[in-house]
Amino acid sequence: MRRTLTLGAIAVVALVGIVAGTLALTQGSSSGETGPSRIPVLAYHGVTGDAAPVTDEADPHYFDVRLTEFDRQMAWLHDNGYRSITPAQYVRWLRGDDAGLPAKPVLITFDDGQASTLFATPVLERYGFRAAMYVVSGFADGAFGGPAGERGWYLTWDQLQDMKATGMWVMQFHGGPQGHAYVDDPAQPECHRFYPCTLGQDDAAYHERVKADVAQGLGAMRSAFGLPEGWQGSTFAVPWDDASMGTAAPDEWLGRYFASQFPVVFVQESYTGHEDNQRYRFEVHNPTDLDTFRAGLDSTRFRR
């Protein structure tokens, strides 16, 4: 999912965040919590080997993380005592179960299954981290190319299976055959997202279309990864970070539906609170430097 970071605002937060440090992460709340009161969740997309920062959002690598910066970020996490957790551990923590958690947990996530994510694997391995991959079945099927139609932009099912087999990657759901597609339909020219756009359909047809896409995508994942019947994953990341997840959206059905299917629904900048199982992720983009990264980790939006 792709959203624009307000870099100026984050820079201001950085001044406070860097001074504050990360000590608050292990402090319990006034209600007597003994486990972590916050768990940072990081959202990445692709990885680029070009060390020069990209500031133009129109550039296809704006939403990638630079490999050099990703290594610096993972090194900083490791050196400052952070240890990665799985989505299932995150959900248990939200429900008040702190058993087995490290003192300073972090959930590292990647969206879409871009082929460039393979560059992240040796970095994760170097620091002993695991990550969650949010899979779009339509991308893994090969039905879509990159921003300019590039073939091979996304990982195939075979490649994703190999990643999962390493034990370093946990697969989670991100979209079905069309769920992350950019829709250009004359019936609704102002809306281009498959899930929140009704595309001229009545409520019944629209709801059925969304449900069918989710069901097909989950079915493809169960088949590809040998997952049990009925598996849906611990968490779900909304494609495009759709603002339609908020209760003030024109159609509140979508948020309620996703909440009924998944214990946790991740959003980024559209995060407005814990409505409809929503939880916040800090999205790391190409221009994100280490100071901005550290400031992002200190967000109060990570609190339980």
Secondary structure, 3 states (H helix, E strand, C coil): CCCCCCHHHHHHHHHHHHHHCCHHHHCCCCCCCCCCCECCEEEECCEECCCCCCCCCCCCCCCCEEHHHHHHHHHHHHHCCCEECCHHHHHHHHCCCCCCCCCCEEEEEEECCEHHHHHHHHHHHHHCCCEEEEEEHHHHCCCCCCCCCCCCCECCHHHHHHHHHCCCEEEEEEECCCCCCECCCCCCCCCCECCCCCCCCCHHHHHHHHHHHHHHHHHHHHHHHCCCCCCCCCEEECHHHCHHHCCCCCCCHHHHHHHHHCCEEEECCCCCCCHHHEEECEECCCCCCHHHHHHHHCCHHHEC
